[in-house]
Amino acid sequence: MFSLSELAPLNQHQGRCKLLKPWWEVFMDYLVVLMLMASVLACTEQLSRDRVVCIPMDPVITVNASNRSPSTSGQAPTPAHDPRGAGPNLHSTGRGRRTHLAYQQYVYISQVCYHEALPLCSRFFPYMAMLQCLMLVASGSFWLHFPHTSARIEHFLAILSKCCESPWTSQALSHAVRQESIREKEEEEVVEERGPPQPPPSSSPPPVTRMGRTSIDSGTDSPLLKRSCSASCGAPPSPCPSTLSCNSAMSSTPVGCPVHFPSSDRVVVDSPRQVVSLGRSDGEQARALFERVRRFRSHCESSDVIYKVYSAQTVFKLLMVTLILSYTIPLLSSLSFTHTCHPEEEALVGYSTFECIHVLSSLLRKLLVAYLTLLGLYGLLNFYTLGWILHSSLRQYSFHSLKEPCSLRDVPDLRNDLAFLLHMLDQYDPLLAQRLSVFLSPVSESRLLGESFERCWGEEKLRAMTSVDSEGCSRLQLVALPRLPPALFALSQLQVLQLELIADARFTAQVANMTSLRKLHLYHCTAAVDPGALGVLQEHLEVLHLTFTQASEIPGWVLSLRGLHELHLCGRLSNDGAVGRGWALGSLRQLRHLRALVIRGALQRIPGELCEVAGSLARLEIHNEGTRLLVLTGLKRMADLTELLLQDCRLERLPSALLALGNLRKLDLQHNNLRTLEELLSLAHLRRLSCLRLAYNRILALPASVGALRGLELLDLSNNQLQGLPPALFTLRRLRRLLLAGNLLEVLPAEVKALQLLTELDLSGNRVESLPPQLFSSCLELHVLNVARNSLGSLPSGVAALSRLCRLDLRSNSLEELPAELGCCSGLQGGGLLVEDWLFLSLPPQVRNFLRRSPRAPSGSHSERHSRPDSESFPYFSPTQWSFSSALESQI
């Protein structure tokens, strides 16, 4: 026995499979049921009252019997009839011919004649008909239960059920209706502006303008469009067996709900800015359904097994019907009421011939005619099905029927099994395919992802991610997003925006709301700008950072930012294999206010296009990533440069083009291959040069011509191969920072006393064995003294004179003790002294306690200094620590 719980899934499966049965399949199912009922009726009658009645026809035995009984040779005398109505005579003798057969003989001869006289059709037609009907039932739904097809069909029906239940389906179709109405309205307005054509005179009524077609216009009361227009209120039942989920959260009125059709010919369309947002769970389910449909499509389009099985099933049924009709129709004539029987058991019954009648012959003949009629209709439907299969291209499904008003226009064409299933589905209800098309549409998926993206990246979340950088600017960094969230344009206080790895970054006209935006970082983002947003960026944007792989990735609108002050380019800007043409960016003519240009790429020459902004450009930085910069003649035209940085350019000598930069203040040639500074004298006429950085080169000696650079305030010769310092170096009375770390110096000349404005001296990583006392007696403005990793044996007690000293690094030396005079340097409190722990313990206890003490709060410079992390080579100092004695500076 089967339980109801076991039979329930079968009923559900049969109910869902009816969606894939066209009208002829349903008609054939009813025909099979009728044929089965006819065969069952015939079987029931045959089992219950099927028999033959036989009487003998041989007169020989009858004559012999008359000689023995004369009274039986003639007819019995007719009894007198009482005209007065006397009662019947119950003992009257029977009329007719006597056979002298017993009842058992009649029964015996009836059974014998039933098997010998009746044809096979009369005896076995009901059973054959029932067997044939069962075979037709099995073959009629074989394609729905075949193992290789049933899994795909069940998966398809499950997906279709989810598509009908999803709230996104109604929303997407409503949006399609709205867009189509708007499009037709615009077309009508264009036609009205051009003027309607004059119709030819005729008596016929004027043509009716065709508007957006709805279910009412097409003559069909579409439950799909009703459901789309009433998603927020009670919806009619879906054509799919599954019902609409009642838990689908719709936050506002559906887009396509209030579409009214007034009496005039024009359609009143609601504002397109109405937004219908799904709940979080509904959105996630819709995204999962898109992925499920995508995978099912790729699986079904790989083969056409369902199409082949259905075609083979149709051919099999047609051949089976043809075979049944071919051998059943001739048997129709053999169904007769009377039959002559010649049994071989004459010795048992005494007769050789019997006349028999078949009781069910008339009923069986009628049932057989009805059965053959139904079977003929069944065969005609199979022939129609086969013609439909051969005539129609069932392995290709094009959504031409959906590419109409109220439908999606970007649904791709399908093939193989998925196309065949949709063709079968169209025979049941084309609206179901329209609901499935929502999850086949790329535009629909993009809209869903856009809504989910907007809901996830709201304004509150973006404000929570905003931070304040070291410059006090509000900064927001967005990484690896599919697009820019619309809520981003509502951040009116945002000043710095960093976008990294965003595939579709588009600035719309809403960027006008970001009135405080000044800096923009684009890291591998091909950003697009709408025309309405370009003017806003040209007005507000001041700093732009671009990181790219090839110059072709740089957006064209970058070179039209007229108000840009700084432009940072990081990527390959040179043409492959072109030595003479090392620039692939284009003209900079429109960047009239550009003040700083930073290039991190592989250039082989100074681009000539930089001359277009030479009048405004003040700072040029080129980080060449180890590529040799061969041609620097372009620098000669940039006379207004005040800062020049050429790093990793593999320069071996000072460029001669520097002579033309009369306004240059800062020159940075770090990380090159400079070996000699013979051309240093040529820089003497650069009277405004105050900063010279030559670190990380291969300089062997510093020439005496360095003394000609009278305006130098910072000289960086770190990480070179210097073995000595010329006396001319100490004639630079304006020098404030002297960085000599990482060289081969053994002695610091006593002439260092001439540098009375010196605030930072870095001798770390050398071979210095002692410091001259003049350093401590004359350089009283010294703030930072770094002598780590040297060979110092002692520290002069004159260090007590450095009252402004706030950072002293003595690590990795040969010191055995520290002078107690360090206690006079109040600026070393709170960690200003960097030394090994065991060496620090050599100080007197009161000095140690004094140096461990935190600086006093009123000392603003010290409190700010200790709030910053320490740096071993280049420690941080606040701007207040670089305020020097104005009297001493003016005296020098």
N, C-alpha and C positions, 0 to 999 in steps of 0.2 A: 504493500500500500504506500501511496505517496501522501506526504503531509501537505497542508495548504502553504506552508512556508517554502516548501520545495517547488510548488507549482507557481507561486507568485512571480519569480524571476522569468519563467517561461512566458507568462502572460505579458509581462512588461516588454520582453524582447519582441514578442509578436506585435505588440502595439506600436513599438518604435519602428519595426521593419516595414510597417505599412506605408511609411513616408517614402520608401523607395519603390513602391509598387505603382506603376501607371494604371490607367483605367482599364487597359486590356488585360493586365494581370489580375486585377480585381474581378473583372468579368469572367475570366477563365476560372478563377477560384469558385465563383458561384456556379458556373457550369459543371465543374467537377463535383461540387456538392450535390447538385441535382442528379447527375449521373450516378453518384454513389447512393443517393436515396432510392433511385429507381432500381438499382441492383440489389440493395438491401431488401426492398419490398418484394422483388422477385424471389430472392432467397427465402424470405420468410414464408411466402405463399407456397413455395415449392417444398419447404420442409414441413409445413403444417397440413396441406391438403392436396398435394400433388399425387395423382393416381390416374390409372386408366380403367375403363369399364369395357369388358369384352363379352360377346355372346357368340355361340357357335353358328356356323353357316353350312355344315355338311348335312344333307337330308337322309343319308343311307341308314344310319342308326335309327332315325325316326320312323322309317317305313317298317323295319323289322319289328319295332316295338308295337306298331299298329296291329300286326297279325296276332299278337298275344293279347292285346287289349283293344277290342273293336270299338269300344266306346270312346277311345281316345283318337280314332282316326278322323272323326268329324268334329264339328263344332258342338259345343255343349248347347243344349236347348236353352233358349232364352226364357228366363223366368217371367211369369206373368206379372204385369205391373198394375198395381192397384191405383187406379186414377184418383182414389179418394185420399191419397197421401199416406198410405200405410208405411211404416218404418222399414228401413233397409233390411235385407236378409243377410245377416253376418255369416252365414254358412253357405253362401252361394259359391260356386266353383269359378276359378280364374279363367280368363280368356287368353288366347295366344297359343304359340307352339311350345309344347313341352320338350325339355332338353334332358331330363333325367340326370342333371348334374347337382351334386351336393355343393353346399356353401364353401366347403374347403377347396373343392375343385375350382370354383370361381376365383377364390382368392389366389390359388396357386397359378392359374392361367393368367390372371391379371399381372402378377409379378413377373412371370416369364415374358409376357408380351410387352411389359414396360421396358424391359431391357433389350428385347429383340426387335420390336416393331418401331419404338420411338427413335427418331434421329438424335444425334449427339447434341444438336443445338437446343432441342426441347429439354434435354436432361441437364445440360451443363452451362447453358447460357447465363443464368444468374451468377454462378460462381466465376465464370470468365469475366463477366462485366464488373463484378466487384474487384477482382484482381487487377483488371485494367484501370479501374478508377484509383485504386491504391497506388499503382505505378505512376499515374498522372499526378496524384497528390504529391508523391515523393519528388518527381521530376520538376514540379512546378515551383518549388522553393529550394531546390538543390543549391542554387548559387548563393542563397542566404546562409546556408549551413555548411558549405564546403570549408574544410579547415583553412585553406589558403586565402579564402575570401571573407569568411565570417569575422575574423579578427579585425580586418580593415573596416568592414561595414559597421561593426559595433563601435570601433573607435570613431568613425565618422559620425555616427548617430550621437555618441556622447559629446563630441565637440559641437555638433549642431545644437544639441540641447543647451549647452553652456552659452553658445552664442545667442540663443533666443532669451536666455535668462539674464544675460549681462545688461546692466543699465547703460553701459557704454554704447550698445547697439542702437538704442533709441536716440541717444544724444547725437551720435555720429550721423544717423539718417536725418534727424531734424536739422543738423547743421548743413547737410547737403541740400535739403529743401530750401533753407534760408539762402544759401549761396546761389542756388539756381534762380531763386526769385529775384535776388538782387541783380544777378547778371542779366536776366530778361528785362528787368526794369530799366537798366542802363541801356540795353539795346533799343528798347522802345523810345527812350529819351533821345538817343542818337537819331532814330528814324524820324521822330517828331521834329528835331532840329533841321534835318534835311528836307522835310516836307513830304507828306504822304503822296504816293503816286495816284494820279487820277484814274479811277476805275472806269472801264468801258461801260457805256449805257446799256442797261439790260433790265429786264423786268424782275430778275431774281432778287431776292433780298440781299442786303450787303453782307459780306463775309464777316464772320465772327472772329475776332482776334484770339489766337490761341495763346493761352497763358500757361503757367506752370501746371502741368498735368498732375492731378491727384487721383486717388482711388475712385472718387466720384466721377471725375472727368472721363476716366477710362472705362467706366461702366462696371467696375467691380468694387464691391464694398470691402476694401482691404483692411483686415484686422491689424496688419503690420503698421500701417500709417496711423490708424486709430491709436494703437499702443504708443507710437512715437509721440503723438500729440497730447497724450494724457498720461505721461509717465508718472507725474506727481499725484494724480488722482487715480480712481479705480480704472484699471486697464482691462480690456476684453481678453478672453483667453488667447494664449499664443497658439499659432498653428502647430507648434511643436508639442509633443505629448507632455513635456515637462513644463511646469508652471513657473511664472516669474517670481524671483525671490522677493519676499516682502521686507527683507532687511537691507535692501539696497538704499544707501543714504544719498539723497540728492539735496544739495545744500540750497538750491534756489529753483525757480521756475524753469522748466526745460526750455531750450532755445526755440524749438519748433512748435511749442504748444499754442500760443495765442496768435495764429495766423488766420486772419479774417478775410472773407471775400465779400466785399460790399456789392451793392447792386450795379455799380459802374464796372467798366471793363478793366480798370486798373487794379492791381493787387496791392493791398496795404501790407507792407512788410515792416516788422518791428525793427528796432535799432539793432544793428549787428554787434553792438558792444555788450549785449547780454551774455553773461558767462554762466555756464552750468558746470559746477565742479563736483566730481565724484568724491565719495568718502575714501579714506585711506585704504580700507580693505577692498573696496570695489575697484580702486585703481590698481592695486597689486594683482587682484584676480584677472583684471583685463589684460595687464601686461603679461601675466603667465599664459593667458589664453592666446595672445598673439604668438608667443614662442611655441606653444603647443600646435597651433595651426601651421606655423612655418615648418616645424619638423614633420608633421603629418603630410604636408604637401610634398616635401622632398622625398618622403618614403613612398607615397602613392604614385608620384609621377615617374618613378623609376621603372615601373612595369605596368602591364595591362592584363593581369591575370583575371580580374573580375569581368572585364569585357569579354575575354575569351571563354570563360566558364559560362557566362550568360548566353553568348552566341551558340556555344555547343549545346546548352540546355534547350534552346529554342529549336535547333535543328533536330535534336533527338525527339522532342515532343512532336514535331511535324512528321518525322518518319514513323513514329509510333502510331499516330492517328491514321496516317495513310495505310499502314499495315493492317490496323484493326478494321478499317472500312473495306479494305480489299478482300478480306476473307469473311467478313460478317454479313455484308450485303447479299451475297449469293445464298447464305443460309436462311434468309428471310422467307424464301418460298417453301422451305422444308417444314415450317411451322404450320401444321394443318390439324383440323379437329378430328378427322376419322383416319384410322390406320387399319390395314389388313395384316393379320398376324398368322403365321404358319408355324406353329410350335412343333417340335420334334417329339413331344411327349404324347402322341396320339393314343398309345396304349393305356395311358393313365386317365385320360379324359374322354376318349372315344371320338374326338373330333380332330380334324386336320386343319381347319381354317376357322378363324375367329374374326369378327368385326369389332374393332376397338375404337373407343373415343378417348381423347386426352382432355381432361377436365380443365387444365390451365392454359390450353393452347391459345384461346382468344386473348386472355390477359397477357400472356407472355409475348404475343405478337404485338400488342399495343405498347407494352413496355420496351420491346426491342426497337420499334419504330421511334419512340420517344428518345431512347438511348442513342440511336444512330443520328437523330436530328441534333441532339445536344453535342454529340461528338463531331458532327460536321461543322457546327458553329465554333467549336473549340479549335478545329483544324484551320478554319478561316482566320481566326484571331492569331494563331501561330504564324500563318502565312503573312498576315499584316505585320506582325512583330519582326519577322525576318526581313520583310521589305523595308521596314523602318531602320533596322540595323544596317542594312546594305546601303540605303539611300542617304542616311545621315552620317555625318562625321562625328561619331560618338567619342572618339579618342582626342578630340580637340574641342575645348569649350571656350568660346569667346563671349565676353560679357556685353555683347551688342544690345541685348535686351535691357541690361542695366544701365548702359550709357545713354540714358534718357534723363529728362528733368526728374528731380527728386531722387537721383541715384548718384553714386560715387563714380567718378570719371577716370580714376587711375588704377582700377582693379586690373591686375595682370591676367593674361590668358593662361588657361590651364590645359593639361594634356593627360593622356593615359587614364588610369583608374579614377583619379579625382575628377577629371572631366566627365567620365562616364557616370559617376555617382551624381554629379550635378545635373546631367541630362535627365537621369531618372527622377531626381528631386523636382525638376521643373515640371514634369508630368503630373506631380502631385500638387505642388503649389510653388510658383516662381518666387513668391515673397520670401520663402525660406532661403533660397540662394542669395537673395538680396541681403538678408541678415548675416549670412556667412561671409559675404563680400566685404563687410565692414572690417573683418579681421584678416582680410587679404589685401587691404588697401594700405600702401605705404604712407599716404597722407593721413589716414585715420590713425595709424600707429604713431606718426610724428606728433599729431595733436594730443594723443593720450600721453605720450612721453613729455610733451611740453607742459601739460596740466600737472602731471605728477612732479615734474621738475620745479614748476612754480610753487607748488604746495610745499615741497621739501625745502626749497631755498627761498624762504620768505624774508621779509625785511627784518624781522626780529632776529633771525639767525645770523643774517649778515652783520647787523649791528653788534651782535655778541662776538663775532669774529674780528671785529675792527680793533686794532691796537694802536699804540702811540710809539713811534720810533725815537731814535736818539735825538733827532732834530725837533721833536715836539709835534710832528705831523701825524694826523690820523691815517693809518695804513690798513689796507685790506688785500689779502692774498687769496686768490682762487686758483686751484690746481686741478687739472684733469677733469673738467666738466664738459658735457656735450655742447653747451651753449652758455651764453650769459643769462643769468636769471633776471627777469624783468624788474624784480624788486631792487636790483642794484642801482637803477637809475633814480631811485627815491632817496639815496643817501646824499643829501645836499651838503653835508659837512665833510665828506670824504676828500682827502687831499692827495693821497698816493694810492694808486691802484696797480696791483701786480697780477697779471694773468699768465698762467703757465700751462702749456699743453692743452689748450682749449681748441677743439677742432673747428667749431663754428662760432667764432666770436664776432658779433655784429653790433655796432653802435647805431641805435636808432635815434630819432629826433628827441626821444625822451632824455637824452644825455644833457639836454639844456637844464634839467633840474639839478645836475651836479655842478653847482656854481663854484664850489671850492676846489674842484679837481685841477691839480697843477702838474702832477707827475704820473706817467703811465709807463708800466713795464710790460712788454710783450715777449714772453719766452716761448719760442716755437709756436706762435699763434698767428695764423693767417687771418688777421682781423679785417672785417669789411665795415665800411662806414656809409650810412645812407646820406643822400645829399643834404637832408635837413640837419644831420648831426655834424657834417663837415665844418660848417660855419662856426658852430659852437666850439669845436676843438681848435679851430684856427684862432679863436679869440682867447680861450682860457688856458690851453695846454702850453706849458713852458719847458718841461723836461720829458724826453722820450727815450726809453731803453728798448732796443730791439735785439733779440737773440734769434739766429736763424742758421740754416745749413748752407743754403745757396742764396745768392742775391735775388734770384727770381721770387723768393718767398717774401720779400719786402713789399708791403702794400704800396700801391702807387700814390695813395693819398698822403703818405708821409712827407713827400717832397713838396706838398702844397700847404704845409702848416706855417703860415706866415709869422705867427707869433711865437714860434719855438725858439727857446734860448739855448737849450742843451740837447744834443743828439748823441746817443750812445749806440754804436753798431758793433755787434759781436757775431761774427760769422765769416764765411768766405766771400770776399768781395772781388777777387781777381778772376779774370778769364783764364781757363785752363790753357797752358802752353803759350800764353801771350805775354812776353816780357815787356814789350813796349806799351801795351794797353793793360794796365794793372787795375782798372776800375770798371765795374759793371753796374754801378748804381744809377748813374744818370745825372742830370743837371740839378744843381742846388740853387738855381737862380731865384726861386721864390722864397727861400729861407733868408729873408733880408735881415732878420733880427737874431740870427744864430750867433751865440757868443762862445760856445764850447762844443767841440766835436771830438768824440772818443771812439777810436776804431780798434777793435780786437779782431784782427784777421791776418791774412797772408798777402800783403802788398809787396810789389816789387818796385814801385815808384810812388812818389808823392802825386796823388791825382791832380791833374790840371784843373779839374772842375772845382777844386777848392778855391781857386782864384775868384770864382763868382761870389763867394761870401767873404773874400779877404777884407773887405771894408768893415765888416762887423765881427769877424772871428777873432777872439782874444785868447782862446786856449785850444791847443791841438794835442791830442794824445794818440799815439800809435803803438799798440802792443802787437808786434808782428809775429809772435809765436815761433821764433827761431828762423824765419825766412829772411834772407838777405835783402835789405832795402838798397837797391842799386842806384836809383835816380832820386836825388833830393833837390833838384833845381827848382821844383815848384815852390820851395820855401822862400825863394827870393821875392816872390810877388806878395807875400803875406807880411808886409812890414809892420802891421799893427798887432802882431802876436805879442802877448805878454807872458804866456806860459807854453812851453814846448816839452813834450815827453816822447822820447823814442826808445822804447824798451824792446828787447829781444829782436833787434834788427840786424845783429851781427856786424855792427860798425867797428872798423879797425882804427879809424882816425876821426878826429872832430870834423864834422861836415863844414865845408867852406861856405855853404849857403847860409850859415849862421851869421855871417858878417852883415847880411842885409836886414837882420831883425834888430833894429835900433831900439825898439821899445820892450825888448825881452827882459822879464824880471826873474823867471824861473826856468831853469834848463835841467832836464832829467834825462840822463843817458845811461841808466842802470841796465844791467843784464845785457851787456854787449861784449865785444872782443877788443876793447881799447887797450893798447899796450904802451903807447907814448902820448904825451900831452904837449908835443912841440908846438901845436897850433894854438896853445892856450893864450899866447900873447895877442893873437888876433881878436880875442874876445875883450880886449881892454877897452875898446871903444863902446862896448855895451855897458854904458855907465849906469843903467838901471838894473843890471843883473844883481840880484840879491840872494839867489838860491841856486846852488850848483850841486847836483847829485851825480856822482860817478861811481857808485857802489857796484859790486859784483862785476868787475872787469878784470883785466890782467895788467894793470898799471905797475910798472917796476919802480919808477921814480917820479917825484913831483918836481917839475922845473921851477927855477927861480922866478919865471914870468908870472907865477901865480900871484905875486905881489902887485901886479898891475890891476887886479880885480878889486879895486878899492871899495866897492859897494857891497861885497859879499857879507851876508849875515848868517848863512848856513852853507857849510861845506861838508859833503858826505863822500868820504873815500873808503868806506867800509869794504871788507872782503876783497882786497886787492893784494899786491905783493910788495908793498912799500917797506923799505928797510931803514929809511931815515926821512927827516923832515927838514926842508930848507929854511934858513932864517927868514927868507922873504915871506914865508907863510905867516909869521907873527907880526907882520906889518899891516895886516888886515884888521885895523882897529875897530871896525864895525862888526866883526865876527861874533856871533852869539852862540852858535851851535857848531861844534867841531866833532865829527863822527869819524873815528879811525879804527873801528873794531875790525878784527879779523885780518891783521897785517903781520909784518915781521919786525915791528919796531922793538928796539931794546932800550932806547933812552928817549925821554921826553926833555927836549932842550929847555934850558932856563929862560930862554926868550919868551916862553909862554906867558911871562908876567906882563907882557905888553897887551895881551888880550883882556883888558879890564872889563869889557862888556860880556865876557864869556859866561853863559848860563848853563851850558851842557857840554861835558867832555866825556867821550866814550873811547876808552882805550882797551876794552875787553878783547880777549883772544890774541894778545901780543906777547912780547918777551921782556916787558919792562921789569927791571929789578928794583928801581927806586923812583920816587917822585921828587922833583925839585922843591925845596922849601918856598921858592918864589911863587909857586902855584897857589899856595895857601895865604901868602902875604899880599898878593896883588889881585888875584882873581876873586874879589870878595862877592861878586854877584853870582857865583856858581851855585846852581840849584841841584844839578845832577852830576855825579862823578861815578863813572863805571870803570873800575879797574879789575874786573873779574877775569879769571883764567890768565893770570900773569905770573911773574916770579918775584913778587914783592916780599922782601924780608922784614920790613918794618913800615909803620905808618908814622910820618912826622907828627910831632905834637902840635905843630902849627895849624892842624886841622880845626883847632878851636876858633880860629879867626873866621871860619866860614859860617857865619851866623844864619845865612839864608839856605844853607845846604839842607835839603829835604830828602835826598835819595843818595845813598852811598853803598855801592856793591863791592865787597871785598872777598867774594867767594873764590875758591880754587886758587889760592896763593900760598906762599911759604911763610905766612905770618905765624909767630908764636904767641904773641900777645897783642892786645889793643891798648892804645893810650887812653888814660882816664880823661883826657881832654875832650873826648867825644861827648861827655856830659854837657859841654857848653853849646852843643849844636841842638838847639831846641826843636829844629825842624825834623830831626830824626826820630822823634817820638812816634810811637804807634806803628812800628814796622818799617821806618825809613832806612834802617841799617840792615843790610843783607849780608850775613856772615854765618859760618858754621856754628852750631850750638856749643861745641866745646870751646871754641874761641871766644864766643860771647861770654862764657862763664869766667874768662880771665879778667873781665872788668870788675871793678869794685862793686859791692852790692848796691850802694846808693846810686851808682851810675846805671846799673842794670835796671833798677827799679824806675829810674827816671826815663830811660829809653823805652821801657815797656808801657809807660803811662800813655794813655790816649791823649791826643792833642786837645787843647781847650776849645770849647764851642765857639767863642768869638772869632777864632781863627778860621775864617771862611775858606781860605785856600787849602788849609790842611784837612778840614772836614770833607771837602769835595775830593781831595786827592785820595783819602782813604776809602771813600765810597766807590772807587774805581778799581778794577782788577789790576794787579801788577803785571808789568811786562819786563822781561829780563834785559832786552836790548834797547827797546824804545818805550820807556814808561810813559804813562799818561800824566799830563799836567793841565790843569784848568787854565783858561785865559788869564785869570787873575794872577797866576804865578809868573806870568811873563811881563808884569808891570815892573819896570826898573826905575832906578833913581834918575829922574829927569835932569838933575843938576850934573851928575857924573856923565850922562850921555851927551849933554850939550857941551860939556867941557872937552870931551874927546872929539 
